[in-house]
Amino acid sequence: MNPATTQPVASPCIGVCRMDESSGLCTGCLRTLDEIALWSVLDDDDKRAVIGALAQRRPLLPPAPAPAADRETPT
């Protein structure tokens, strides 16, 4: 038996919970609202499928704004 398939699948949540209106994705974990809501009842194969799709979703989000320290301050 493959050890990777016997380990519980951890949530991809990173605690940045903001939904992007245009893509319908969380800007932190890249999941949809349905995926977030159903995470606790999905079996491990379904969780792995969600995680497998996350890498392709990053380009669907608009670029993140620069942190305040990186922005120019008006003079």
SENU-445776 format. One record per atom (N, C-alpha, C, CB): x, z, y. Coordinates in nm, 3 decimals. Each point is the difference from the previous one (the first is absolute). Glycine has a CB too. Example, Ala and Ser with C-alpha at 12.3 -4.5 7.8 and 13.67 -1.06 7.14 Angstrom:
# SENU-445776
u:1.319	w:0.780	v:-0.569;
u:-0.089	w:0.000	v:0.119;
u:0.090	w:0.000	v:0.120;
u:-0.189	w:0.125	v:-0.117;
u:0.154	w:-0.197	v:0.222;
u:0.082	w:0.006	v:0.119;
u:-0.077	w:0.073	v:0.109;
u:0.118	w:-0.215	v:-0.063;
***
This chain:
# SENU-445776
u:0.085	w:0.000	v:-0.118;
u:-0.085	w:0.000	v:0.118;
u:0.090	w:0.000	v:0.124;
u:-0.187	w:0.124	v:-0.124;
u:0.150	w:-0.203	v:0.221;
u:0.076	w:-0.012	v:0.125;
u:-0.027	w:0.122	v:0.088;
u:-0.010	w:-0.253	v:-0.013;
u:0.118	w:0.328	v:0.053;
u:-0.022	w:0.119	v:0.084;
u:-0.068	w:-0.031	v:0.133;
u:0.198	w:0.099	v:-0.106;
u:-0.177	w:-0.219	v:0.160;
u:-0.062	w:-0.036	v:0.128;
u:-0.152	w:-0.004	v:-0.012;
u:0.204	w:-0.133	v:0.060;
u:-0.255	w:0.102	v:-0.178;
u:-0.145	w:-0.008	v:-0.016;
u:-0.062	w:0.134	v:-0.036;
u:0.027	w:-0.236	v:-0.069;
u:0.055	w:0.338	v:0.038;
u:-0.056	w:0.130	v:-0.033;
u:0.003	w:0.097	v:0.119;
u:0.073	w:-0.036	v:-0.236;
u:0.000	w:0.003	v:0.340;
u:0.005	w:0.083	v:0.120;
u:-0.125	w:-0.024	v:0.084;
u:0.253	w:-0.005	v:-0.001;
u:-0.309	w:0.111	v:0.058;
u:-0.115	w:-0.021	v:0.091;
u:0.045	w:-0.086	v:0.118;
u:-0.104	w:0.223	v:-0.068;
u:0.015	w:-0.304	v:0.118;
u:0.032	w:-0.089	v:0.112;
u:-0.027	w:0.075	v:0.130;
u:-0.055	w:-0.208	v:-0.138;
u:0.159	w:0.223	v:0.219;
u:-0.013	w:0.072	v:0.126;
u:-0.070	w:-0.086	v:0.104;
u:0.208	w:0.129	v:-0.052;
u:-0.279	w:-0.064	v:0.139;
u:-0.066	w:-0.069	v:0.111;
u:0.104	w:-0.057	v:0.096;
u:-0.200	w:0.152	v:-0.022;
u:0.176	w:-0.271	v:0.075;
u:0.092	w:-0.057	v:0.098;
u:-0.022	w:0.055	v:0.141;
u:0.008	w:-0.205	v:-0.139;
u:-0.098	w:0.301	v:0.156;
u:-0.028	w:0.056	v:0.131;
u:0.124	w:0.064	v:0.059;
u:-0.238	w:0.039	v:-0.068;
u:0.266	w:-0.070	v:0.196;
u:0.114	w:0.060	v:0.070;
u:-0.047	w:0.087	v:0.117;
u:0.143	w:-0.195	v:-0.068;
u:-0.273	w:0.220	v:0.075;
u:-0.053	w:0.087	v:0.104;
u:-0.019	w:-0.066	v:0.135;
u:0.107	w:0.181	v:-0.120;
u:-0.099	w:-0.313	v:0.125;
u:-0.026	w:-0.075	v:0.123;
u:-0.132	w:-0.073	v:-0.026;
u:0.252	w:-0.028	v:0.064;
u:-0.360	w:0.094	v:-0.034;
u:-0.131	w:-0.051	v:-0.040;
u:-0.072	w:-0.062	v:0.119;
u:-0.013	w:0.175	v:-0.179;
u:0.040	w:-0.302	v:0.202;
u:-0.065	w:-0.078	v:0.106;
u:-0.037	w:-0.135	v:-0.059;
u:0.130	w:0.119	v:0.185;
u:-0.256	w:-0.156	v:-0.169;
u:-0.044	w:-0.129	v:-0.053;
u:0.017	w:-0.108	v:0.106;
u:-0.165	w:0.116	v:-0.152;
u:0.221	w:-0.228	v:0.109;
u:0.013	w:-0.117	v:0.086;
u:-0.127	w:-0.082	v:-0.013;
u:0.254	w:-0.004	v:-0.024;
u:-0.323	w:-0.015	v:0.136;
u:-0.130	w:-0.070	v:-0.003;
u:0.012	w:-0.143	v:-0.049;
u:-0.074	w:0.144	v:0.185;
u:0.176	w:-0.215	v:-0.143;
u:0.009	w:-0.142	v:-0.033;
u:0.028	w:-0.024	v:-0.148;
u:0.080	w:-0.043	v:0.231;
u:0.000	w:0.127	v:-0.294;
u:0.033	w:-0.021	v:-0.141;
u:-0.083	w:0.088	v:-0.094;
u:0.231	w:-0.060	v:0.071;
u:-0.285	w:0.171	v:-0.020;
u:-0.072	w:0.093	v:-0.085;
u:0.092	w:0.087	v:-0.083;
u:-0.184	w:-0.162	v:-0.007;
u:0.313	w:0.169	v:0.045;
u:0.098	w:0.077	v:-0.075;
u:0.043	w:0.124	v:0.077;
u:0.078	w:-0.210	v:-0.110;
u:-0.043	w:0.314	v:0.037;
u:0.060	w:0.118	v:0.060;
u:0.141	w:-0.039	v:0.044;
u:-0.139	w:0.163	v:-0.143;
u:0.176	w:-0.130	v:0.266;
u:0.133	w:-0.037	v:0.049;
u:0.111	w:0.081	v:-0.066;
u:-0.105	w:-0.063	v:0.216;
u:0.070	w:0.172	v:-0.281;
u:0.100	w:0.082	v:-0.069;
u:0.024	w:-0.044	v:-0.143;
u:-0.065	w:0.188	v:0.144;
u:-0.040	w:-0.190	v:-0.225;
u:0.016	w:-0.028	v:-0.143;
u:-0.038	w:-0.142	v:-0.041;
u:-0.043	w:0.238	v:-0.039;
u:-0.017	w:-0.313	v:0.130;
u:-0.039	w:-0.140	v:-0.021;
u:-0.116	w:-0.018	v:-0.098;
u:0.234	w:-0.059	v:0.048;
u:-0.308	w:0.167	v:-0.075;
u:-0.116	w:-0.013	v:-0.087;
u:-0.127	w:-0.023	v:0.082;
u:0.111	w:0.149	v:-0.170;
u:-0.212	w:-0.204	v:0.104;
u:-0.131	w:-0.016	v:0.063;
u:-0.074	w:0.133	v:-0.007;
u:-0.009	w:-0.248	v:-0.062;
u:-0.099	w:0.260	v:0.138;
u:-0.081	w:0.122	v:-0.007;
u:-0.053	w:0.024	v:-0.141;
u:-0.064	w:-0.032	v:0.240;
u:0.021	w:-0.074	v:-0.307;
u:-0.050	w:0.015	v:-0.137;
u:0.109	w:0.051	v:-0.093;
u:-0.164	w:-0.185	v:0.041;
u:0.285	w:0.130	v:-0.028;
u:0.111	w:0.046	v:-0.086;
u:0.034	w:0.146	v:0.027;
u:0.090	w:-0.234	v:-0.005;
u:-0.094	w:0.274	v:0.132;
u:0.028	w:0.139	v:0.035;
u:-0.109	w:0.091	v:-0.059;
u:0.117	w:-0.073	v:0.213;
u:-0.242	w:0.034	v:-0.195;
u:-0.112	w:0.083	v:-0.046;
u:-0.005	w:0.011	v:-0.152;
u:-0.127	w:-0.069	v:0.203;
u:0.165	w:-0.037	v:-0.273;
u:-0.010	w:-0.002	v:-0.146;
u:0.127	w:0.049	v:-0.070;
u:-0.159	w:-0.188	v:0.023;
u:0.266	w:0.212	v:0.052;
u:0.131	w:0.031	v:-0.061;
u:-0.011	w:0.110	v:-0.107;
u:0.110	w:-0.066	v:0.215;
u:-0.182	w:0.171	v:-0.188;
u:-0.005	w:0.114	v:-0.093;
u:-0.072	w:-0.032	v:-0.130;
u:0.004	w:0.148	v:0.196;
u:-0.083	w:-0.254	v:-0.200;
u:-0.072	w:-0.034	v:-0.123;
u:0.055	w:-0.126	v:-0.067;
u:-0.201	w:0.108	v:0.096;
u:0.296	w:-0.176	v:-0.033;
u:0.061	w:-0.118	v:-0.063;
u:0.088	w:0.044	v:-0.116;
u:-0.007	w:-0.126	v:0.219;
u:0.011	w:0.044	v:-0.325;
u:0.094	w:0.032	v:-0.106;
u:0.140	w:-0.047	v:0.043;
u:-0.182	w:-0.020	v:-0.179;
u:0.284	w:0.061	v:0.106;
u:0.136	w:-0.028	v:0.041;
u:0.031	w:-0.150	v:0.007;
u:0.066	w:0.216	v:-0.101;
u:-0.123	w:-0.296	v:0.014;
u:0.021	w:-0.145	v:0.006;
u:-0.054	w:-0.058	v:0.130;
u:-0.012	w:-0.012	v:-0.251;
u:-0.107	w:0.059	v:0.292;
u:-0.058	w:-0.048	v:0.125;
u:0.083	w:0.048	v:0.120;
u:-0.229	w:0.000	v:-0.106;
u:0.279	w:0.123	v:0.100;
u:0.086	w:0.050	v:0.107;
u:0.127	w:-0.083	v:0.011;
u:-0.092	w:0.231	v:-0.034;
u:0.151	w:-0.266	v:-0.081;
u:0.120	w:-0.084	v:0.002;
u:-0.030	w:-0.138	v:0.058;
u:0.088	w:0.124	v:-0.200;
u:-0.205	w:-0.176	v:0.172;
u:-0.039	w:-0.130	v:0.055;
u:-0.011	w:0.007	v:0.152;
u:-0.124	w:-0.054	v:-0.212;
u:0.066	w:0.162	v:0.264;
u:-0.010	w:0.018	v:0.145;
u:0.141	w:0.009	v:0.059;
u:-0.223	w:0.120	v:-0.023;
u:0.308	w:-0.037	v:-0.035;
u:0.136	w:0.015	v:0.051;
u:0.075	w:-0.132	v:-0.006;
u:0.000	w:0.240	v:-0.074;
u:-0.023	w:-0.319	v:-0.030;
u:0.066	w:-0.130	v:-0.012;
u:-0.040	w:-0.097	v:0.109;
u:0.008	w:0.037	v:-0.242;
u:-0.126	w:-0.020	v:0.300;
u:-0.048	w:-0.090	v:0.104;
u:0.046	w:0.041	v:0.140;
u:-0.197	w:-0.047	v:-0.143;
u:0.249	w:0.168	v:0.159;
u:0.031	w:0.052	v:0.133;
u:0.109	w:-0.079	v:0.072;
u:-0.067	w:0.222	v:-0.082;
u:0.169	w:-0.265	v:0.013;
u:0.112	w:-0.071	v:0.066;
u:-0.047	w:-0.127	v:0.069;
u:0.155	w:0.093	v:-0.172;
u:-0.250	w:-0.163	v:0.114;
u:-0.049	w:-0.123	v:0.061;
u:-0.091	w:0.025	v:0.118;
u:0.018	w:-0.108	v:-0.221;
u:-0.062	w:0.230	v:0.241;
u:-0.094	w:0.031	v:0.107;
u:0.067	w:0.029	v:0.134;
u:-0.151	w:0.089	v:-0.173;
u:0.276	w:-0.047	v:0.174;
u:0.068	w:0.037	v:0.126;
u:-0.011	w:-0.111	v:0.104;
u:0.158	w:0.143	v:-0.131;
u:-0.137	w:-0.271	v:0.096;
u:-0.010	w:-0.106	v:0.102;
u:-0.140	w:-0.016	v:0.059;
u:0.182	w:-0.114	v:-0.119;
u:-0.283	w:0.172	v:0.056;
u:-0.137	w:-0.012	v:0.052;
u:-0.025	w:0.091	v:0.119;
u:-0.074	w:-0.059	v:-0.229;
u:0.163	w:0.157	v:0.250;
u:-0.015	w:0.093	v:0.112;
u:0.074	w:-0.051	v:0.122;
u:-0.023	w:0.192	v:-0.160;
u:-0.031	w:-0.168	v:0.279;
u:0.074	w:-0.037	v:0.121;
u:0.126	w:0.087	v:0.011;
u:-0.215	w:-0.070	v:0.117;
u:0.317	w:0.022	v:-0.045;
u:0.121	w:0.081	v:0.015;
u:-0.032	w:0.134	v:0.066;
u:0.138	w:-0.210	v:0.017;
u:-0.071	w:0.314	v:-0.063;
u:-0.021	w:0.132	v:0.058;
u:0.059	w:0.005	v:0.139;
u:0.004	w:0.105	v:-0.229;
u:-0.069	w:-0.034	v:0.321;
u:0.058	w:0.013	v:0.135;
u:0.130	w:0.078	v:-0.007;
u:-0.230	w:-0.009	v:0.103;
u:0.320	w:-0.019	v:-0.010;
u:0.127	w:0.071	v:0.006;
u:-0.025	w:0.146	v:0.035;
u:0.120	w:-0.211	v:0.069;
u:-0.040	w:0.302	v:-0.126;
u:-0.014	w:0.141	v:0.040;
u:0.022	w:0.018	v:0.149;
u:0.077	w:0.070	v:-0.227;
u:-0.139	w:0.030	v:0.284;
u:0.006	w:0.023	v:0.144;
u:0.144	w:0.007	v:0.051;
u:-0.217	w:0.121	v:-0.014;
u:0.309	w:-0.065	v:-0.062;
u:0.140	w:0.012	v:0.045;
u:0.067	w:-0.137	v:0.011;
u:0.012	w:0.225	v:-0.108;
u:-0.062	w:-0.325	v:0.035;
u:0.060	w:-0.133	v:0.004;
u:-0.058	w:-0.088	v:0.110;
u:0.040	w:0.021	v:-0.244;
u:-0.150	w:0.020	v:0.302;
u:-0.063	w:-0.081	v:0.105;
u:0.071	w:0.022	v:0.133;
u:-0.221	w:0.012	v:-0.119;
u:0.224	w:-0.117	v:0.197;
u:0.059	w:0.013	v:0.134;
u:-0.094	w:0.082	v:0.088;
u:0.121	w:-0.222	v:-0.025;
u:-0.065	w:0.307	v:0.108;
u:-0.081	w:0.077	v:0.093;
u:0.001	w:-0.069	v:0.135;
u:0.050	w:0.216	v:-0.122;
u:-0.167	w:-0.228	v:0.185;
u:-0.005	w:-0.066	v:0.130;
u:0.077	w:0.079	v:0.106;
u:-0.223	w:-0.098	v:-0.062;
u:0.288	w:0.027	v:0.151;
u:0.076	w:0.067	v:0.107;
u:-0.064	w:-0.023	v:0.133;
u:0.207	w:-0.026	v:-0.130;
***
